[in-house]
Amino acid sequence: MKKITLMLHGPVLSSGRDHFTHSEFFAKRISSLDLNVNFDCSRNIKWYISESKRLGLDLIYVGWGGDQPALAAIFGCETTTSSLVIINPDSSYVSSGPFGFQDNSSLFHQAVLAGLKSVNPKSTVIRCRSDVFFSLSKLLVDLEKYKLAGIDKFLMLADFYRPDPACIGDMVMVSCAESLRLLHDDLNKRVVSGNRYSNSIHSEFHQAIRNLPSEFKYICSMSKKTVDSMLWRGCPHYLRDGHDTNFIYDGIIAISP
């Protein structure tokens, strides 16, 4: 298998909901702020540094300027084999999103674009949030399976929601670097210009994927084994409502032209 880059992005301390409190919010309409958890991502980051080295993956971490001392302590001598990118993103476009969420999607897109600058456009990239943990070895099995089937240009997603295929999760995404750059560049420009596809980042991803060049033909979903290994802010994915019935695993969908 050709060289693969794992690109992590986000803060060392992640504040927000997890799968359990996310379900509580929609079930009871409790204030979003009352359900936030503060999650220290340093353990995730340290594990990814070790595991990416074991599996022969390149690693890029894109972090915020305020986290530089903490990241320097986490990476230490590992900066010789890992690329640590520190950015001070433009926070002008952070706003209150739907349901009382903080919409910081522009920070998300800026971080991904900064990390992709040093990656070969044709390289396969696993893009993952710093507050998400999952089994890299299980994901590599998924990747090999699709490539053996002759599918070499695709976007692989962790969250593919059966009741609403337009709802695409942002936690983990796998594709070639160039398609990810096109995707996040389109979304960031729309945030900055005020011409967004939707006020939901999940729906926006779906529309932006549809607008990718036709050579990126497929959306693939990860195996249930891979998704079952996921933790979001320390909370297992299987605690999410409809985990066994509402999500598509090992699926392939052709993107409409």
C-alpha positions, 0 to 999 in steps of 0.5 A: 500500500502506498504511503498514507498520511494521518492528519489530526487537527483541533485543540488539545482541550476540546469542549462540546457534547459527546454521543450521549449528551448529543442524544440527550439534547435532541431528546429533551432540548436541554441547553447545549451549554449544559451538556458540554464536556471538556475533553483532554485530547493529549492521550489521543494525540500521544496514541496516534503518534505511537500508532502511526509510527508502528503502522508506517504512516506519516503524521501531521498535526495542526494545532492552535497557537495557544496550545503550542506549549502543550503540543511541544510537550506532547510531541517532544523529540517526535517532531523529527518524524512528525510534522507539527503545524501551528496556526492562529486561525482567523476567528472572525467567522465564529458565530452562534449556530443552530440549536445554540451550538457555536459554529466554528466551522471556518476554524476547522476548514482553515486547519485542514487547508493548512495541514494539506499544504505539505502533503502530496496532492495524490497522497491518501489522507486520513483526516481526523479530529483531535477529540476522536479516537479510532483503530487505525489498523481496522481502517487500513483493512477497510482501505485495502478492501476498497482498493482491491475492489478497484475503487481508488478515488473515493471519500470514505466516511465514518458517519453515513446516516441511513435516514438522511444521506445528506447528513455527513459526519465531520469526525473522520474522512479519508480521500486523496489530499487534492479532493480534501483540499477542494472540499474544504477550500469550497466550504471555507470560501462560502463561510467567509463570503456568507454564501453557505450551502446550509447552516448545518456543516453536515448538510454542507459537506454533502453539497460540497462533495456533489460539486467535486470533480467527476473523477471522485466517483464514490462515497464509501462507509467504514466497516462496523468494526472500525466505527465501533472502535470510535470514541468521541470525547471519550464516549463510544460511538455505539452509545449513539442513537440508532447505532445498529439500525440508522448507519450504513457500514461497508457501503458504496454510493456513487456520487451523482454528477 
